Amino acid sequence: MELCDLAPAYVRAIAPYPPGKPIGELAREMGLNPAEIVKLASNENPLGPSPLALEAVQRCLPELARYPDGAGFELKTALAAHHGVTVNQIVLGNGSNDVLEFAARAFLGPGTSAVFSQHAFAVYPLAAQAVGARAIEVPARDFGNDPVALLEAIEDDTRVVFLANPNNPTGTLLAPQALLHFIEQVPREVLVVLDEAYYEYLPAEVAPPSTTWLARFPNLMLTRTFSKAYGLAGLRVGYALCHPDVADMLNRVRQPFNVSTVAQAAAQAALGDSEHLTRSITINRVGMAQITTGLTRLGLAWIPSYGNFLSFCIGNATAMYQRLLRRGVIVRPIANYGLPEYLRVSIGLERENERFLTALASALEEQRKETA
Ligand SMILES: *Cc1c(COP(=O)(O)O)cnc(C)c1O
C-alpha cells in the first residue's frame, strides 16, 4: 500500500515485539481448558496483586467518569517518600516501557544513537528505531552487560545508553561496584537509563544503592515497575527516577493522562503492602531453586538469574516450545534476543513449576523417541 511505503524507512524497518502467548489464545488453538494451562512466559507475579491493591481498585471505580490526576500527585508523593527523592524527580509511565520510550523520544532522533548490549531487553532497539536513532548493539560478556565494551561503543552522537540490571532475558547482574564504575565513566551528555524492573528481587548484598547515585549523576535515570514483584502487569504502571531537569524533558513527551486512576490507586496501595512483596520475593527464591534443581536433574544447562525467570539451553528451542505448548505450558522462546537455543521460563507457584518440569521431562522423552 502506497501510504505505508511513505512511512519513514526507520519505522518500516521495525520488527514488532513478540509478546508471550496469552492463555486464551493457546486454549483456542489447541482446544485446551484455560484453567489447566500454565503460563510462565511474561515474568508475571504468580501470587497475583496485593489484596490492598485490589481494594484500592474497587474504591476508585465510582470515579471512573473523571480523568486521572495527570500529575500523579499521591502516587508520586508515596514514591518520593519510599525512595528518598523529591516529587519532581519522578515521572510516571504506563508501565516502565512507557518511560523507556520517553527517554528515546526526549533524547534521541535521526542523527543520534543509542547503545545497549546484545541479549538486552527488546524494547531498547524498538524505542530507538521508532524515533529514527541508530541502535548500537554491543557484544555481551557471559550473557550480560560488558561495561568496558559498552563504554567503548559510545560515539559522538550517542545520547542514551540502556542497561537492564538484572537483564531480561538472561538474568545477569553487574555488581554494584562495577555498575558505579561504569556510570562514573559515561560522558555527562549521555543519559544512562538503568532499567531496574527486577530490582525488588535482589538480595541486599548485591542490590545497588542506585537511588543514592541520582544526586551525583544528573545523567542517570532509573526505571522501576509495578509489573513484576508488585504483581500489577495488567494495570501498566512504572516510573523513572532522575534529575528534575531530565524529568521535565520526559514529561514533555508524555501523554497528559498516561496512567489511569485505577492504576495509580492500585500502585500506591501495592507500594504500602511490604508483606505481599516479601511473600512474592520468597516464593520466587524457593521456585527458582525448584526449577534450577529440576533442570539440572534433566541434564540441562541454565544461566544463573537474579530475576523472576530463568533461561535454559535446550537445543532446538522452537520445537521444544511447541512440545510444551501441546502440554499446556507456555514459556518464552528467545531467538529474537540472539539466543535461539534457549527458552525462558518465569518462576511460578510450586505446582506451576512442577507442571513445567513434568511437561519438559515428557517433551524431552518424546523428542528422544522421535529422533531415535
Ligand atoms: C518487564 C520489563 C520491563 C517493563 O515492564 P512494564 O510492564 O512496561 O513496566 C522493563 N524492562 C525489563 C528489563 C523488563 O523485563
The ligand as a Gaussian input file, in Angstrom:
#p B3LYP/6-31G(d) Opt

LIG

0 1
 C        9.197000      -6.366000      32.098000
 C       10.302000      -5.421000      31.841000
 C       10.107000      -4.040000      31.712000
 C        8.834000      -3.294000      31.600000
 O        7.720000      -3.734000      32.032000
 P        6.482000      -2.764000      32.225000
 O        5.382000      -3.713000      32.415000
 O        6.337000      -1.925000      30.995000
 O        6.807000      -1.935000      33.422000
 C       11.175000      -3.218000      31.536000
 N       12.407000      -3.707000      31.476000
 C       12.656000      -5.000000      31.582000
 C       14.058000      -5.455000      31.525000
 C       11.619000      -5.905000      31.745000
 O       11.878000      -7.211000      31.790000

